[in-house]
Amino acid sequence: MGILQGFLDALLGLFNDSGLMDLTWKNYAMMGIACVLLFLAIKKQYEPLLLLPIAFGMLIVNLYPAIMAAPSTELVPVQQYIEAHGGEVPNYAVTVLDGINYYNVPTNGGLLYYLYQGVKLGIYPPLIFLGIGCMTDFGPLIANPKSFILGAAAQVGIFFTFILATMVFGFTNAEGGAIGIIGGADGPTAIYTTSILAPHLLGPIAVAAYSYMALVPIIQPPIMKALTTKKERSVVMTQLRPVSKLEKILFPIIVTIVCSILLPSSAPLVGMLMLGNLFKESGVVDRIFKTAQNELMNIITIFLGVTVGATATGEVFLTLKTLGIIALGLAAFCLGTTFGVLFGKIMYWLTGGKVNPLIGSAGVSAVPMAARVANKVGQQENPSNFLLMHAMGPNVAGVIGSAVAAGVLISVLS
């Protein structure tokens, strides 16, 4: 009987220590959302390199919240601590309460708390931009500088959403700026901006930004088709001119100088983006170019994705405020696509029908997915139409544009 009772007590203790006693319905709901995101990443292959670690971070933090717990201290009577561990207790760590000496015993934080500091301190996003720069070819943009206009036009959605969030939904200016940046469709930029302006909204904003990036092939085509005619979508653009090696080397240097002088707060993102591109185009630092493009990029992507996902706990995510952020993020992304296409139509008219308006949708900086979507929609109307390289111009311009927009918001609102 005693053995059975001991066994039952052990089972009861194990149950009381399990997560079943601490998890709420919100945690289980977030686990369901995480599983949906895992499905989209694995089965549908929507931005799996980012969506998969984000979803898994979301899953594990709702199963085991302590993995994101901050370090703290625990008060233990000094005499009890010495009897258990021996040695002496430093005087500076002793607190006297009711005449009893207590030792402030430090406890470690959770694993992901420490990895998350790279997000909180704004380290990971610029390093991601370094890797993106290594993988980006600015040739199409250099060959067709008008693409800058389309890249800038797509950022208008950021500022429209900022106005909407602050004047209609009652968010603060800083929160509105962080929400608006979702319209740039650039996850690292959204994370970097939010970590400075509204760190308490980082979880929902990051998840919204990466989710909409992943859903580009679903969200953009209906908007593109609604705003253009079959004739416009069928336009075949002339081949871009060749770009010299000297132009490609000078471009990142000039862009860094201009952006850093005019808008210093954009320098961390733009500067690292251009540094990575200079690694690529210079051809003289092959070893560090490959490291930045591959090993470093992969490591930072893992840390960034998992820790950002781990900020999406049930208590933070499942609120009316978060639902408003997700809705506004979708509006920002749709507005960015809309303004890009509309400016593409203006260029179509001004050039006498030589510019396909579809490439304007690639002004959002979801590289290279937005450019591929523009190419696909164009080929649906004209199978011999190849818009990919033409769309890459606005696409990479959008990367620069979103970083500049982030710099503007940070400079004005922080």
C-alpha positions in Angstrom: 0.0 0.0 0.0 2.8 2.4 0.9 4.6 1.6 -2.4 1.3 2.3 -4.4 0.7 5.6 -2.5 4.3 6.7 -3.2 3.8 5.9 -6.9 0.6 7.9 -7.0 2.2 10.8 -5.2 5.0 10.7 -7.7 2.5 10.8 -10.6 0.6 13.6 -9.0 3.9 15.6 -8.5 4.8 15.0 -12.1 1.4 16.2 -13.3 1.6 19.3 -11.1 5.1 20.1 -12.5 3.9 19.6 -16.1 2.8 22.4 -18.4 -0.8 21.2 -18.2 -1.2 23.1 -14.9 0.1 26.4 -16.3 -1.0 26.6 -19.9 -4.1 28.6 -20.8 -6.5 28.4 -23.8 -4.5 31.3 -25.3 -1.3 29.1 -25.3 -3.2 26.3 -27.0 -4.6 28.7 -29.6 -1.1 30.0 -30.4 0.1 26.4 -30.8 -2.6 26.0 -33.4 -1.5 29.1 -35.2 2.1 27.9 -35.0 1.1 24.6 -36.6 -0.7 26.5 -39.4 2.4 28.5 -40.1 4.5 25.3 -40.0 2.2 23.8 -42.6 2.5 26.9 -44.8 6.3 26.8 -44.5 6.7 23.0 -45.1 3.9 22.0 -47.3 3.3 25.2 -49.3 7.0 26.4 -49.0 6.0 30.0 -48.2 9.3 31.7 -47.2 10.3 28.5 -45.3 13.7 29.8 -44.2 12.0 32.4 -42.0 8.5 31.1 -41.5 9.6 27.7 -40.2 11.9 29.0 -37.3 9.3 31.7 -36.5 6.5 29.2 -36.2 8.6 26.8 -34.2 9.7 29.6 -31.8 6.0 30.5 -31.4 5.2 26.8 -30.7 7.9 26.2 -28.1 7.4 29.5 -26.1 3.7 28.6 -25.7 4.6 25.1 -24.5 7.4 26.3 -22.2 7.2 30.0 -21.5 10.2 29.9 -19.2 12.4 29.6 -22.3 12.0 33.3 -22.8 12.2 34.2 -19.1 14.5 37.0 -18.0 17.2 36.3 -15.4 16.1 37.1 -11.9 17.1 36.7 -8.2 15.7 34.4 -5.5 15.9 35.3 -1.8 17.3 32.4 0.3 18.2 32.7 4.0 22.0 33.0 4.2 22.4 30.3 6.8 20.3 27.9 4.7 22.3 28.6 1.6 25.6 28.1 3.4 24.4 24.8 4.9 23.4 23.6 1.5 26.3 24.9 -0.6 29.1 25.8 1.8 31.4 28.7 1.3 30.6 32.3 2.0 28.1 34.8 0.7 29.2 38.2 -0.6 28.0 41.1 1.5 26.7 43.1 -1.5 24.3 40.3 -2.3 22.7 40.1 1.2 19.3 41.7 2.0 18.0 42.0 5.5 14.3 41.4 6.0 12.7 41.2 9.5 16.1 40.8 11.0 17.0 37.8 8.8 19.8 37.9 6.3 18.8 36.7 2.8 21.1 35.9 -0.1 20.0 37.2 -3.5 20.7 34.0 -5.5 20.9 34.8 -9.2 18.9 32.6 -11.5 19.6 32.2 -15.2 17.2 33.3 -17.9 15.8 31.1 -20.6 17.9 30.1 -23.6 15.9 32.2 -26.1 16.0 35.3 -23.8 19.8 35.6 -24.4 19.5 34.9 -28.1 16.8 37.5 -28.3 19.1 40.3 -27.2 20.4 40.4 -30.8 16.9 41.5 -31.8 16.4 43.8 -28.9 19.7 45.6 -29.4 19.2 45.9 -33.2 22.1 43.6 -34.1 20.4 40.8 -36.2 18.5 42.9 -38.8 21.6 44.8 -40.1 23.5 41.5 -40.3 20.6 40.0 -42.3 20.9 43.1 -44.6 24.6 42.3 -45.0 23.7 38.9 -46.3 21.0 40.2 -48.5 23.5 42.7 -50.0 25.7 39.8 -50.9 22.9 38.1 -52.8 21.5 41.2 -54.5 22.3 42.3 -58.1 21.6 46.0 -58.4 22.3 45.8 -62.1 18.7 46.0 -63.2 18.2 49.1 -61.0 21.4 50.7 -62.3 20.4 50.0 -65.9 16.9 51.5 -65.4 17.2 54.2 -62.7 13.4 55.0 -63.2 12.9 51.9 -61.1 13.8 54.0 -58.1 10.4 55.8 -58.6 8.5 52.5 -58.4 10.4 51.4 -55.4 9.7 54.7 -53.6 6.0 54.6 -54.7 5.5 51.3 -53.0 6.6 52.8 -49.7 3.7 55.2 -49.7 1.6 52.5 -48.1 3.8 52.8 -45.0 2.9 56.4 -44.4 -0.8 56.0 -45.3 -1.0 53.2 -42.8 0.8 55.3 -40.2 -1.9 57.9 -40.5 -4.6 55.3 -40.4 -3.2 53.6 -37.3 -2.7 56.9 -35.3 -5.8 58.9 -36.4 -8.4 56.1 -36.7 -7.3 53.2 -34.5 -5.8 55.3 -31.7 -2.2 53.9 -31.7 0.6 56.2 -30.5 2.8 57.8 -33.1 5.6 55.3 -32.4 3.3 52.3 -32.6 1.8 53.7 -35.8 5.2 54.0 -37.3 6.1 50.4 -36.4 2.9 49.1 -37.8 3.2 51.1 -41.0 6.6 49.6 -41.8 4.9 46.3 -42.4 3.9 47.8 -45.7 7.5 47.6 -46.9 7.2 43.8 -46.9 10.7 43.6 -45.4 11.0 41.5 -42.2 14.4 42.7 -41.0 13.4 46.3 -41.5 10.1 45.8 -39.7 11.9 44.1 -36.8 14.7 46.8 -36.6 12.2 49.7 -36.7 9.8 48.1 -34.1 12.7 47.2 -31.7 13.4 51.0 -31.6 9.9 52.5 -31.7 7.6 50.0 -30.1 9.5 46.9 -28.8 6.3 45.7 -27.0 4.7 45.1 -30.4 7.6 43.2 -31.8 6.0 39.8 -31.8 2.8 40.5 -33.7 4.5 42.9 -36.1 7.2 40.5 -37.0 4.8 37.6 -37.5 2.5 39.8 -39.6 5.4 41.1 -41.7 6.9 37.7 -42.5 3.4 36.1 -43.0 2.5 38.7 -45.6 5.9 38.3 -47.2 5.2 34.6 -47.5 1.7 35.3 -48.9 2.9 37.6 -51.7 1.8 35.1 -54.4 -1.7 35.1 -53.0 -2.2 38.7 -52.0 -0.6 40.6 -54.9 -2.1 39.1 -58.1 -5.7 40.1 -57.5 -4.6 43.7 -56.8 -2.4 43.7 -59.9 -5.2 42.4 -62.2 -7.8 44.7 -60.7 -5.7 47.8 -61.4 -4.4 47.0 -64.9 -5.9 46.0 -68.3 -5.0 43.0 -70.3 -3.3 45.3 -72.8 -1.1 46.8 -70.1 -0.3 43.4 -68.6 0.8 42.2 -72.0 3.4 44.9 -72.7 6.8 43.4 -73.6 9.6 45.6 -72.4 12.9 46.1 -74.2 16.0 44.4 -73.0 18.0 46.3 -70.3 21.4 47.7 -71.2 24.6 45.9 -69.9 26.0 47.4 -66.7 29.7 47.7 -66.2 31.7 46.4 -63.3 32.7 50.0 -62.4 29.1 51.0 -62.1 28.3 48.1 -59.8 31.2 49.0 -57.6 30.5 52.7 -57.4 26.7 52.2 -56.7 26.9 50.8 -53.2 29.5 53.4 -52.2 27.5 56.3 -53.6 24.2 55.1 -52.1 25.8 54.7 -48.6 27.3 58.2 -48.7 24.1 59.9 -49.9 21.7 58.0 -47.5 24.0 58.4 -44.5 24.4 62.2 -45.1 20.8 62.9 -45.8 19.3 60.4 -43.3 21.8 59.2 -40.8 19.3 56.9 -39.0 19.1 54.8 -42.1 22.8 54.1 -42.1 22.8 50.8 -40.1 20.5 49.1 -42.6 21.5 50.8 -45.9 25.2 50.7 -44.9 25.2 47.0 -44.2 23.2 46.2 -47.3 25.6 48.1 -49.4 28.7 46.6 -47.7 27.4 43.1 -48.5 26.9 44.2 -52.1 30.4 45.7 -52.3 31.8 42.4 -51.1 30.0 40.8 -54.0 30.8 43.2 -56.8 34.4 44.0 -55.8 35.5 40.4 -56.4 38.5 40.8 -54.1 37.1 39.4 -50.8 35.7 36.1 -51.9 36.2 34.4 -48.6 34.3 36.9 -46.4 31.7 37.4 -49.2 30.9 33.6 -49.1 30.8 33.7 -45.3 28.4 36.7 -45.1 26.2 35.2 -47.8 26.1 31.7 -46.4 27.3 30.8 -42.9 26.6 34.1 -41.2 23.3 34.7 -43.0 22.1 31.2 -42.0 23.1 31.5 -38.4 21.5 34.9 -37.9 18.3 33.7 -39.8 17.9 30.9 -37.3 18.5 33.1 -34.2 16.2 35.9 -35.6 13.4 33.6 -36.7 13.2 31.5 -33.5 13.5 34.4 -31.1 11.0 36.6 -32.9 8.5 33.8 -32.9 9.2 33.2 -29.2 7.8 36.7 -28.5 4.4 35.7 -29.7 2.9 34.3 -26.5 -0.8 33.8 -26.1 -1.1 36.7 -23.6 0.6 39.1 -25.9 -0.7 37.9 -29.3 -4.4 37.2 -28.7 -5.7 40.7 -28.0 -7.8 43.1 -29.9 -4.8 45.3 -30.3 -2.9 42.6 -32.0 -5.8 41.8 -34.4 -5.8 45.5 -35.3 -2.1 45.3 -36.0 -2.5 42.3 -38.3 -5.4 44.0 -40.1 -3.4 47.3 -40.5 -0.3 45.3 -41.7 -2.4 43.7 -44.4 -3.7 47.2 -45.4 -0.2 48.5 -45.5 1.0 45.7 -47.7 -2.0 46.0 -50.1 -1.5 49.8 -50.2 2.2 49.4 -51.0 1.3 47.1 -53.9 -1.5 49.4 -55.1 0.7 52.5 -55.2 3.5 50.6 -56.9 1.1 49.5 -59.7 -0.5 52.9 -60.0 2.9 54.6 -60.5 3.7 51.8 -63.0 0.5 52.8 -64.9 1.7 56.5 -64.9 5.0 55.4 -66.3 3.1 53.3 -68.9 1.2 56.4 -70.0 4.3 58.7 -70.0 6.4 56.4 -72.0 3.7 55.7 -74.6 3.1 52.1 -73.4 6.8 51.0 -73.1 6.6 50.1 -69.4 4.5 47.2 -68.1 2.7 48.5 -65.0 3.0 45.1 -63.3 6.6 45.7 -62.4 5.4 48.4 -60.0 4.0 45.8 -57.7 7.6 44.6 -57.2 8.4 47.9 -55.4 7.7 46.1 -52.1 10.9 44.7 -50.9 10.0 41.0 -50.8 13.0 40.0 -52.8 12.8 38.2 -55.2 9.3 36.8 -54.7 7.5 40.0 -55.7 9.5 40.2 -58.9 8.7 36.6 -59.7 5.0 37.2 -59.1 5.1 40.2 -61.5 6.8 38.0 -64.1 4.2 35.2 -63.6 1.2 37.5 -63.9 2.7 39.0 -67.1 3.3 35.6 -68.6 -0.3 34.6 -67.9 -1.4 37.3 -70.4 1.6 36.9 -72.8 3.6 33.6 -72.5 6.5 35.2 -74.4 6.8 38.1 -71.9 9.7 38.0 -69.5 9.5 40.7 -66.9 11.7 39.2 -64.2 14.8 41.4 -64.7 12.7 44.5 -65.3 10.8 43.8 -62.0 14.0 43.2 -60.1 14.9 46.9 -60.5 11.9 48.1 -58.5 12.3 45.1 -56.2 15.8 46.0 -55.0 14.9 49.7 -55.1 12.1 48.7 -52.6 14.7 47.2 -50.3 16.6 50.5 -50.2 13.3 52.4 -50.0 12.0 50.5 -47.0 15.3 51.1 -45.2 15.1 54.8 -46.0 11.4 54.9 -44.8 12.5 53.1 -41.6 15.2 55.8 -41.1 12.6 58.5 -41.6 10.2 57.0 -39.0 13.0 56.4 -36.5 14.4 59.9 -37.0 11.0 61.6 -36.6 9.3 59.4 -34.0 12.0 58.0 -31.7 
